[in-house]
Amino acid sequence: MPKEKIHPTYEAVRVICACGNNFETRSTHKGDIRVEICSNCHPFFTGKQRLVDTAGRVERFRRKYAKSDAAVAAATTK
């Protein structure tokens, strides 16, 4: 048992994922906890590869490095 006046309260909280899954756990955090990826939708647990693209970051990364890959390939063929 934690001492009453020096430890924060340890209460039940709800964890809500962006995929729609939610579950209850215990934490010292106040209120609901919102997460982007949980064990229900994470590729490690599901065995499926799925890119979670927020704000087009993956597409922007691919466009940026597609240009540099093309330049490297052109330089090596000359």
WOSUL-V875776 format. One record per helix or strand of 3 or more residues. SS is the DSSP state (H for helix, E for strand). FROM is the first residue (numbers start at 1). TO is the last residue. Records with the same first field share a line. If there is no record, write none. Layout:
# WOSUL-V875776
SS->FROM-TO  FROM-TO
This chain:
# WOSUL-V875776
E->11-17  22-27  33-35
H->43-46  57-77
